Amino acid sequence: MHASNPYTEYARARVADASGQIGVAARGYAAALTEAPFDETLAARAYRRAVAAGDRVLALRAAQTLQDAGALPPDGAFLFLIEALDDGDWAEARRIVDRIEEEALFASLVPVMRAWIAFGAGDEDPLVALAAGTDGGIAAAYVREHRALLLLAMRRYEEGVAATLALSELGPPRFLRLRLAAAARLAQGRQRDEALALLPGESRAETAARAVIERRRSLPGAIDSASDGIGEMFVRLAGEINRQNASQLALTISRFATFVAPDNSVGWFVTSSILTQSDQNQAALAALDGVGSRDPFHADVQDMRVQLLAETGEPEAALELARSRADSRNATVADWQRYGERYAAMESYDEAAEAYGRAVSLAGGENAPWTALLLYGGALLDAGRWEEARPVLERAVELAPDQAVVLNYLGYALLERRQDLDYAQELITRASQLNPNSASITDSLGWVHFVQGDLERAIPMLERASIGQPAEPTINEHLGDAYWVAGRRREARHAWHAALVSAEDEVAARIRAKLDLGLTAETASP
């Protein structure tokens, strides 16, 4: 047998890498690294791809090669820190954190890491170690968050709850995550009433968490170890780095969160989101497998899975998953809406309307939120059931008279059918007053003036809408029709040609007929 050629394996890995197959690429780099264990360039690529693919063993092997060569990137130290935490080797963990501080890039996080190591080792006060990071800036933001988590981990529940509630300025998603972590820790300590008090909202995660606590079951998400605490630090860090468009480093850090704290669902969620942004949809789907069915964020993760399946060319699988969610005993309004959304994407509008209708029923019938009614009415409209759609949309307008989108939706639906044109104009005018910069609403207002015979007001509005959305076929077709009626035939054809660029199916056929024969009663835009 001939020995493998490391360069051949490397070339194959590069091809897989370029095509987005990060798992295949990682395995290829691993094979090449086996044949050339001291190749720094190969080790560097193997390290990044292995971490991206979630291959901790290969990542550690490549990182060791880089460290031996003095070429380990600054984030690589975190991988060795994770190993030390898993081994309970607090002395080694402290040595690694000292090196991280010396390298400076992640020095602002050192107080947090030292505090959690002190908690794990049990040999000094974690809060004293944490206090070293209160001088301001990024460190202070992390310190406030981890002070609350440490107080709860140390069973200083009252202080921990107060510190958690003081973090509301972090924004709803992060604040929700911290409240859920605090509630999980309180429930561990049999402080169930206090845990429930932290979750007063109606989000699916809070509703699910309350149900678990009320059944006296263990709520996932508690942060009660050094690994959990540092994993939570990684989760926030990954999100912040990703917002700076450094997706490769963000993915590395989020994978570290899943390595050190695999029970932290948010780590998996963030990892999946970053992979999705990089069009690594299969890897993103696999990452979601890390979130258990009892986790408060499980329903949100399933929504993400449905979306990913649809985007990866598996609409039937997406529909089946959405159906299973809707048919479950604890199905929510959002579950039925997701089911309806999948049918709407497949242009099965009757089925979409049925699902959206179930969502409306669950949400309170005619007192459901206007958004739910708009989805239901829109599906009925798309299904050709205008007589059923109109009262639903009118109820949405009653509930949301200051929402431009619903005013324009009903107004334009009436306009298309040439019904109650004065009322349609009133609705669209109100929508335009609420959102004067919306090209689609400006188009509706211009078109209602056209239909009412007021070309002098219609054309400037349609022109303004076309400037706002120059590629929108409906707007350009409307403008072309208005130009033609005004006798501006050359400009009309120019507008119709612009509409034809992105028009589809019967709309494209109608525009072609206008370009051939001019505007007729049969070819007029609805």
Secondary structure as the mmCIF struct_conf table of DSSP 4:
data_model
#
loop_
_struct_conf.conf_type_id
_struct_conf.id
_struct_conf.beg_label_comp_id
_struct_conf.beg_label_asym_id
_struct_conf.beg_label_seq_id
_struct_conf.end_label_comp_id
_struct_conf.end_label_asym_id
_struct_conf.end_label_seq_id
HELX_LH_PP_P HELX_LH_PP_P1 HIS A 2 ASN A 5
HELX_RH_AL_P HELX_RH_AL_P1 PRO A 6 ALA A 18
TURN_TY1_P TURN_TY1_P1 SER A 19 GLY A 20
HELX_RH_AL_P HELX_RH_AL_P2 ILE A 22 GLU A 35
BEND BEND1 ALA A 36 ALA A 36
TURN_TY1_P TURN_TY1_P2 PRO A 37 PHE A 38
HELX_RH_AL_P HELX_RH_AL_P3 GLU A 40 ALA A 53
TURN_TY1_P TURN_TY1_P3 GLY A 54 GLY A 54
HELX_RH_AL_P HELX_RH_AL_P4 ARG A 56 ASP A 68
TURN_TY1_P TURN_TY1_P4 ALA A 69 GLY A 70
TURN_TY1_P TURN_TY1_P5 PRO A 74 ASP A 75
HELX_RH_AL_P HELX_RH_AL_P5 GLY A 76 ASP A 87
TURN_TY1_P TURN_TY1_P6 GLY A 88 GLY A 88
HELX_RH_AL_P HELX_RH_AL_P6 TRP A 90 GLU A 103
TURN_TY1_P TURN_TY1_P7 LEU A 105 PHE A 106
HELX_RH_3T_P HELX_RH_3T_P1 ALA A 107 LEU A 109
HELX_RH_AL_P HELX_RH_AL_P7 VAL A 110 ALA A 121
TURN_TY1_P TURN_TY1_P8 GLY A 122 GLY A 122
BEND BEND2 ASP A 123 GLU A 124
HELX_RH_AL_P HELX_RH_AL_P8 PRO A 126 LEU A 130
HELX_RH_3T_P HELX_RH_3T_P2 ALA A 131 GLY A 133
BEND BEND3 ASP A 135 GLY A 136
HELX_RH_AL_P HELX_RH_AL_P9 GLY A 137 ALA A 153
TURN_TY1_P TURN_TY1_P9 MET A 154 ARG A 155
HELX_RH_AL_P HELX_RH_AL_P10 TYR A 157 LEU A 165
TURN_TY1_P TURN_TY1_P10 ALA A 166 LEU A 167
HELX_RH_3T_P HELX_RH_3T_P3 SER A 168 LEU A 170
HELX_RH_AL_P HELX_RH_AL_P11 PRO A 172 GLN A 188
TURN_TY1_P TURN_TY1_P11 GLY A 189 ARG A 190
HELX_RH_AL_P HELX_RH_AL_P12 ARG A 192 ALA A 197
TURN_TY1_P TURN_TY1_P12 LEU A 198 LEU A 198
BEND BEND4 GLY A 201 GLY A 201
BEND BEND5 SER A 203 SER A 203
HELX_RH_AL_P HELX_RH_AL_P13 ARG A 204 GLU A 214
TURN_TY1_P TURN_TY1_P13 ARG A 215 ARG A 216
HELX_LH_PP_P HELX_LH_PP_P2 SER A 218 LEU A 219
TURN_TY1_P TURN_TY1_P14 PRO A 220 GLY A 221
BEND BEND6 SER A 225 SER A 225
HELX_RH_AL_P HELX_RH_AL_P14 ALA A 226 ARG A 243
TURN_TY1_P TURN_TY1_P15 GLN A 244 ASN A 245
HELX_RH_AL_P HELX_RH_AL_P15 SER A 247 VAL A 260
TURN_TY1_P TURN_TY1_P16 PRO A 262 ASP A 263
HELX_RH_AL_P HELX_RH_AL_P16 SER A 265 GLN A 277
TURN_TY1_P TURN_TY1_P17 SER A 278 ASP A 279
HELX_RH_AL_P HELX_RH_AL_P17 ASN A 281 LEU A 288
TURN_TY1_P TURN_TY1_P18 ASP A 289 GLY A 290
BEND BEND7 VAL A 291 VAL A 291
TURN_TY1_P TURN_TY1_P19 SER A 293 ARG A 294
BEND BEND8 ASP A 295 ASP A 295
TURN_TY1_P TURN_TY1_P20 PRO A 296 PHE A 297
HELX_RH_AL_P HELX_RH_AL_P18 HIS A 298 GLU A 311
TURN_TY1_P TURN_TY1_P21 THR A 312 GLY A 313
HELX_RH_AL_P HELX_RH_AL_P19 PRO A 315 ALA A 326
TURN_TY1_P TURN_TY1_P22 ASP A 327 ASP A 327
BEND BEND9 SER A 328 SER A 328
TURN_TY1_P TURN_TY1_P23 ARG A 329 ASN A 330
HELX_RH_AL_P HELX_RH_AL_P20 VAL A 333 ALA A 345
TURN_TY1_P TURN_TY1_P24 MET A 346 GLU A 347
HELX_RH_AL_P HELX_RH_AL_P21 TYR A 349 LEU A 362
TURN_TY1_P TURN_TY1_P25 ALA A 363 GLY A 364
HELX_RH_3T_P HELX_RH_3T_P4 GLY A 365 ASN A 367
BEND BEND10 ALA A 368 ALA A 368
HELX_RH_AL_P HELX_RH_AL_P22 TRP A 370 ASP A 382
TURN_TY1_P TURN_TY1_P26 ALA A 383 GLY A 384
HELX_RH_AL_P HELX_RH_AL_P23 TRP A 386 LEU A 399
TURN_TY1_P TURN_TY1_P27 PRO A 401 ASP A 402
HELX_RH_AL_P HELX_RH_AL_P24 ALA A 404 GLU A 416
TURN_TY1_P TURN_TY1_P28 ARG A 417 ARG A 418
BEND BEND11 ASP A 420 ASP A 420
HELX_RH_AL_P HELX_RH_AL_P25 LEU A 421 LEU A 434
TURN_TY1_P TURN_TY1_P29 PRO A 436 ASN A 437
HELX_RH_AL_P HELX_RH_AL_P26 ALA A 439 VAL A 451
TURN_TY1_P TURN_TY1_P30 GLN A 452 GLY A 453
HELX_RH_AL_P HELX_RH_AL_P27 LEU A 455 GLY A 468
BEND BEND12 GLN A 469 GLN A 469
TURN_TY1_P TURN_TY1_P31 PRO A 470 ALA A 471
HELX_RH_AL_P HELX_RH_AL_P28 PRO A 473 VAL A 485
TURN_TY1_P TURN_TY1_P32 ALA A 486 GLY A 487
HELX_RH_AL_P HELX_RH_AL_P29 ARG A 489 LEU A 500
TURN_TY1_P TURN_TY1_P33 VAL A 501 SER A 502
HELX_RH_AL_P HELX_RH_AL_P30 ASP A 505 LEU A 517
TURN_TY1_P TURN_TY1_P34 ALA A 521 THR A 523
BEND BEND13 ALA A 524 ALA A 524
#
